[in-house]
Amino acid sequence: MLGSKEIKQGFIIDRLTNSILNTVSGDSFQTEVIRLGKSDLKYIATSKEWNFNWKEEYDEIRKEVYKIDQPL
């Protein structure tokens, strides 16, 4: 893709489950995959800790962006 750059993340997805599993401790945390809403951007888009441009991806009309949420 012209103008794109590779972004490396600091984690590995080794299997898909309905939860986040800590492979070291064995702890499991139930999760839901939910489509990202515009109101979510104010909480995550300003963080400098992400190697992902949430706002740019959200604004891309041909894409859908999802978040992983932990239900209460």
VEXKE-878676 format. One record per atom (N, C-alpha, C, O): residue in three letters; atom name; x, y, z. Coordinates in Angstrom, 2 decimals. Each point is the difference from the previous one (the first is absolute). Layout:
> ALA:CA:X:Y:Z $
...
END
This chain:
> MET:N:0.82:-1.18:0.00 $
> MET:CA:-0.82:1.18:0.00 $
> MET:C:0.87:1.24:0.00 $
> MET:O:0.92:0.13:0.81 $
> LEU:N:-1.20:0.77:-1.69 $
> LEU:CA:0.77:1.23:-0.09 $
> LEU:C:-0.28:0.89:1.21 $
> LEU:O:-1.16:0.25:0.32 $
> GLY:N:2.19:0.23:0.33 $
> GLY:CA:-0.15:0.90:1.12 $
> GLY:C:-0.28:-0.68:1.34 $
> GLY:O:-0.15:0.68:1.02 $
> SER:N:0.07:-1.99:-1.01 $
> SER:CA:-0.25:-0.68:1.27 $
> SER:C:1.33:-0.38:0.64 $
> SER:O:1.03:-0.08:-0.67 $
> LYS:N:-1.09:-0.17:1.97 $
> LYS:CA:1.21:-0.43:0.69 $
> LYS:C:-0.34:-1.18:0.90 $
> LYS:O:-1.13:-0.12:0.47 $
> GLU:N:2.09:-0.72:-0.25 $
> GLU:CA:-0.19:-1.16:0.86 $
> GLU:C:0.11:0.44:1.45 $
> GLU:O:0.92:0.72:0.38 $
> ILE:N:-1.89:-1.16:0.43 $
> ILE:CA:0.00:0.31:1.42 $
> ILE:C:0.08:-1.32:0.75 $
> ILE:O:-0.87:-0.86:-0.16 $
> LYS:N:1.89:0.70:0.97 $
> LYS:CA:0.17:-1.24:0.75 $
> LYS:C:-0.59:0.17:1.39 $
> LYS:O:0.21:1.02:0.66 $
> GLN:N:-0.96:-2.04:-0.22 $
> GLN:CA:-0.62:0.01:1.32 $
> GLN:C:0.84:-0.86:0.95 $
> GLN:O:0.76:-0.85:-0.44 $
> GLY:N:-0.91:1.09:1.72 $
> GLY:CA:0.79:-0.72:1.00 $
> GLY:C:-0.71:-1.21:0.57 $
> GLY:O:0.19:-0.34:1.17 $
> PHE:N:-1.01:-0.32:-1.97 $
> PHE:CA:-0.69:-1.19:0.47 $
> PHE:C:-0.20:-0.96:-1.16 $
> PHE:O:0.14:0.37:-1.17 $
> ILE:N:-0.47:-1.61:1.50 $
> ILE:CA:-0.23:-1.04:-1.00 $
> ILE:C:-1.38:-0.58:0.23 $
> ILE:O:-0.35:-0.34:1.13 $
> ILE:N:-0.44:0.22:-2.18 $
> ILE:CA:-1.28:-0.69:0.09 $
> ILE:C:0.27:-1.44:-0.38 $
> ILE:O:0.30:-0.31:-1.15 $
> ASP:N:-0.42:-0.59:2.15 $
> ASP:CA:0.33:-1.40:-0.28 $
> ASP:C:-1.25:-0.86:-0.16 $
> ASP:O:0.09:-1.13:-0.50 $
> ARG:N:-1.24:1.64:0.91 $
> ARG:CA:-1.27:-0.69:-0.26 $
> ARG:C:-1.14:0.97:0.27 $
> ARG:O:0.14:0.94:0.79 $
> LEU:N:-1.27:-1.17:-1.44 $
> LEU:CA:-1.16:0.86:0.17 $
> LEU:C:-0.97:-0.68:0.96 $
> LEU:O:-0.39:-1.15:-0.19 $
> THR:N:0.00:1.89:1.23 $
> THR:CA:-0.93:-0.50:1.01 $
> THR:C:-0.99:1.10:0.33 $
> THR:O:0.09:1.10:-0.54 $
> ASN:N:-1.04:-1.38:1.43 $
> ASN:CA:-0.94:1.01:0.47 $
> ASN:C:0.52:0.72:1.23 $
> ASN:O:-0.75:0.64:0.73 $
> SER:N:2.04:-0.74:-0.50 $
> SER:CA:0.59:0.64:1.17 $
> SER:C:1.46:0.32:-0.28 $
> SER:O:0.60:-0.48:-0.96 $
> ILE:N:-0.06:1.30:1.84 $
> ILE:CA:1.45:0.24:-0.02 $
> ILE:C:0.59:-0.98:0.99 $
> ILE:O:-0.42:-0.06:1.16 $
> LEU:N:1.40:-0.69:-1.60 $
> LEU:CA:0.60:-1.02:0.84 $
> LEU:C:1.46:0.35:0.24 $
> LEU:O:0.78:0.16:-0.95 $
> ASN:N:-0.42:-0.04:2.22 $
> ASN:CA:1.39:0.21:0.37 $
> ASN:C:0.66:-1.38:-0.03 $
> ASN:O:-0.27:-0.84:0.86 $
> THR:N:1.12:0.61:-1.84 $
> THR:CA:0.59:-1.33:-0.15 $
> THR:C:1.02:-0.34:1.08 $
> THR:O:0.35:-1.16:0.17 $
> VAL:N:0.13:2.16:0.55 $
> VAL:CA:0.95:-0.24:1.08 $
> VAL:C:-0.73:-0.45:1.27 $
> VAL:O:0.35:-1.01:0.61 $
> SER:N:-1.38:1.78:-0.22 $
> SER:CA:-0.71:-0.29:1.25 $
> SER:C:-1.22:-0.90:-0.19 $
> SER:O:-0.46:-0.64:0.95 $
> GLY:N:-0.06:0.58:-2.17 $
> GLY:CA:-1.21:-0.77:-0.26 $
> GLY:C:-1.28:0.77:0.27 $
> GLY:O:-1.09:-0.52:-0.22 $
> ASP:N:1.21:1.77:0.69 $
> ASP:CA:-1.18:0.83:0.25 $
> ASP:C:-0.73:0.27:-1.31 $
> ASP:O:0.62:0.21:-1.04 $
> SER:N:-1.95:-0.21:1.11 $
> SER:CA:-0.83:0.24:-1.17 $
> SER:C:-0.97:1.14:0.30 $
> SER:O:-0.57:0.05:1.09 $
> PHE:N:0.38:0.87:-2.03 $
> PHE:CA:-0.86:1.15:0.16 $
> PHE:C:-0.99:0.02:-1.16 $
> PHE:O:0.39:0.14:-1.15 $
> GLN:N:-1.69:-0.29:1.47 $
> GLN:CA:-1.03:0.01:-1.03 $
> GLN:C:0.02:1.33:-0.73 $
> GLN:O:0.23:1.05:0.61 $
> THR:N:-0.46:-1.08:-1.90 $
> THR:CA:0.03:1.21:-0.82 $
> THR:C:-1.14:-0.01:-1.00 $
> THR:O:-0.60:-1.03:-0.29 $
> GLU:N:0.32:2.21:-0.23 $
> GLU:CA:-0.95:0.18:-1.10 $
> GLU:C:0.70:0.82:-1.07 $
> GLU:O:0.78:0.91:0.32 $
> VAL:N:-1.04:-1.22:-1.57 $
> VAL:CA:0.53:0.79:-1.11 $
> VAL:C:-1.14:0.89:-0.46 $
> VAL:O:-1.05:-0.47:-0.43 $
> ILE:N:1.28:1.78:0.52 $
> ILE:CA:-1.03:0.99:-0.27 $
> ILE:C:0.53:1.02:-1.01 $
> ILE:O:1.17:0.37:0.05 $
> ARG:N:-2.03:0.06:-0.95 $
> ARG:CA:0.41:1.03:-0.97 $
> ARG:C:0.32:1.29:0.74 $
> ARG:O:-0.75:0.43:0.87 $
> LEU:N:1.87:0.18:-1.22 $
> LEU:CA:0.45:1.24:0.62 $
> LEU:C:-0.94:1.13:-0.37 $
> LEU:O:-0.35:0.17:-1.17 $
> GLY:N:-0.05:0.62:2.16 $
> GLY:CA:-0.84:1.17:-0.23 $
> GLY:C:0.82:1.27:0.06 $
> GLY:O:1.09:0.02:0.58 $
> LYS:N:-1.60:1.03:-1.18 $
> LYS:CA:0.72:1.28:-0.02 $
> LYS:C:0.30:0.48:1.42 $
> LYS:O:1.06:0.58:0.24 $
> SER:N:-1.97:-0.82:0.70 $
> SER:CA:0.21:0.45:1.39 $
> SER:C:1.17:-0.75:0.65 $
> SER:O:0.59:0.51:0.96 $
> ASP:N:-0.25:-1.71:-1.45 $
> ASP:CA:1.13:-0.75:0.55 $
> ASP:C:1.34:0.66:-0.32 $
> ASP:O:0.97:-0.17:0.73 $
> LEU:N:-0.92:0.92:-1.82 $
> LEU:CA:1.27:0.59:-0.46 $
> LEU:C:0.59:0.96:1.03 $
> LEU:O:1.22:0.09:0.12 $
> LYS:N:-2.06:0.62:0.61 $
> LYS:CA:0.54:0.98:0.96 $
> LYS:C:0.77:-0.68:1.13 $
> LYS:O:0.83:0.63:0.66 $
> TYR:N:-1.10:-1.90:-0.41 $
> TYR:CA:0.69:-0.73:1.05 $
> TYR:C:1.29:-0.66:-0.47 $
> TYR:O:0.92:-0.20:0.79 $
> ILE:N:-0.85:-0.14:-2.07 $
> ILE:CA:1.16:-0.77:-0.46 $
> ILE:C:0.87:0.70:-1.03 $
> ILE:O:1.20:-0.26:-0.08 $
> ALA:N:-1.78:1.16:-0.71 $
> ALA:CA:0.73:0.59:-1.12 $
> ALA:C:1.11:0.95:0.44 $
> ALA:O:0.93:0.25:-0.77 $
> THR:N:-1.01:0.28:1.97 $
> THR:CA:1.00:0.97:0.45 $
> THR:C:1.19:-0.65:0.70 $
> THR:O:1.00:0.66:0.28 $
> SER:N:-1.10:-1.95:0.01 $
> SER:CA:1.09:-0.68:0.70 $
> SER:C:1.21:-0.17:-0.92 $
> SER:O:-0.14:-0.40:-1.15 $
> LYS:N:1.30:0.70:1.68 $
> LYS:CA:1.25:-0.17:-0.76 $
> LYS:C:0.52:-1.43:0.08 $
> LYS:O:0.99:-0.33:-0.64 $
> GLU:N:-1.67:-0.52:1.41 $
> GLU:CA:0.46:-1.37:0.21 $
> GLU:C:-0.39:-0.95:-1.13 $
> GLU:O:0.51:-1.12:-0.07 $
> TRP:N:-1.40:1.55:-0.82 $
> TRP:CA:-0.44:-0.87:-1.09 $
> TRP:C:0.92:0.11:-1.21 $
> TRP:O:0.46:1.08:-0.35 $
> ASN:N:-0.20:-2.22:-0.27 $
> ASN:CA:0.69:-0.03:-1.30 $
> ASN:C:-1.05:-0.19:-1.08 $
> ASN:O:0.17:-0.80:-0.92 $
> PHE:N:-1.26:1.52:1.04 $
> PHE:CA:-1.16:-0.13:-0.87 $
> PHE:C:-0.73:1.32:0.00 $
> PHE:O:-0.27:0.56:1.07 $
> ASN:N:-0.05:-0.04:-2.22 $
> ASN:CA:-0.71:1.28:-0.07 $
> ASN:C:-1.50:-0.28:-0.07 $
> ASN:O:-0.56:-0.19:-1.07 $
> TRP:N:-0.07:0.17:2.25 $
> TRP:CA:-1.43:-0.34:0.10 $
> TRP:C:-0.86:0.96:-0.81 $
> TRP:O:-0.90:-0.45:-0.71 $
> LYS:N:1.15:1.74:0.81 $
> LYS:CA:-0.83:0.99:-0.70 $
> LYS:C:0.13:-0.15:-1.50 $
> LYS:O:-1.01:0.04:-0.71 $
> GLU:N:2.22:-0.21:0.22 $
> GLU:CA:0.21:-0.16:-1.44 $
> GLU:C:-0.74:-1.24:-0.51 $
> GLU:O:-0.63:0.05:-1.05 $
> GLU:N:0.71:-1.13:1.77 $
> GLU:CA:-0.68:-1.23:-0.40 $
> GLU:C:-1.51:0.16:0.09 $
> GLU:O:-0.73:-0.49:-0.88 $
> TYR:N:0.24:1.15:1.92 $
> TYR:CA:-1.43:0.22:0.17 $
> TYR:C:-0.56:0.88:-1.13 $
> TYR:O:-1.10:-0.24:-0.49 $
> ASP:N:1.86:1.24:0.09 $
> ASP:CA:-0.44:0.93:-1.04 $
> ASP:C:0.03:-0.61:-1.41 $
> ASP:O:-0.61:0.53:-0.92 $
> GLU:N:1.32:-1.64:0.76 $
> GLU:CA:0.07:-0.67:-1.31 $
> GLU:C:-1.35:-0.63:-0.29 $
> GLU:O:-0.40:-0.97:0.66 $
> ILE:N:-0.30:1.51:-1.64 $
> ILE:CA:-1.38:-0.40:-0.27 $
> ILE:C:-0.15:-1.47:-0.42 $
> ILE:O:-1.07:-0.58:0.18 $
> ARG:N:2.11:0.00:-0.72 $
> ARG:CA:-0.07:-1.39:-0.47 $
> ARG:C:0.31:-1.02:1.09 $
> ARG:O:0.01:-1.21:-0.25 $
> LYS:N:0.25:1.69:1.46 $
> LYS:CA:0.40:-0.90:1.08 $
> LYS:C:-0.99:0.06:1.16 $
> LYS:O:-0.68:1.01:0.20 $
> GLU:N:0.62:-2.10:0.55 $
> GLU:CA:-0.70:-0.04:1.27 $
> GLU:C:1.04:-0.30:1.07 $
> GLU:O:0.83:-0.89:-0.18 $
> VAL:N:-0.88:1.63:1.27 $
> VAL:CA:0.98:-0.18:1.08 $
> VAL:C:-0.75:-0.56:1.22 $
> VAL:O:-1.07:0.49:0.37 $
> TYR:N:1.66:-1.51:0.23 $
> TYR:CA:-0.61:-0.65:1.15 $
> TYR:C:0.90:0.12:1.22 $
> TYR:O:1.21:0.19:-0.12 $
> LYS:N:-1.82:-0.31:1.28 $
> LYS:CA:0.74:0.02:1.25 $
> LYS:C:-0.33:-1.28:0.78 $
> LYS:O:-1.05:-0.60:-0.20 $
> ILE:N:1.94:0.22:1.07 $
> ILE:CA:-0.25:-1.11:0.91 $
> ILE:C:-0.36:0.62:1.34 $
> ILE:O:0.74:0.83:0.53 $
> ASP:N:-1.88:-1.24:0.00 $
> ASP:CA:-0.50:0.57:1.24 $
> ASP:C:-0.21:-1.11:1.01 $
> ASP:O:-0.33:-1.13:-0.36 $
> GLN:N:0.52:1.44:1.61 $
> GLN:CA:-0.24:-0.96:1.06 $
> GLN:C:-1.36:0.33:0.63 $
> GLN:O:-0.15:1.06:0.60 $
> PRO:N:-0.84:-1.97:-0.75 $
> PRO:CA:-1.33:0.30:0.55 $
> PRO:C:0.04:0.09:1.52 $
> PRO:O:0.83:-0.63:0.65 $
> LEU:N:-1.74:1.44:-0.11 $
> LEU:CA:-0.07:0.19:1.46 $
> LEU:C:-0.67:-1.17:0.66 $
> LEU:O:-0.15:-0.02:1.22 $
END
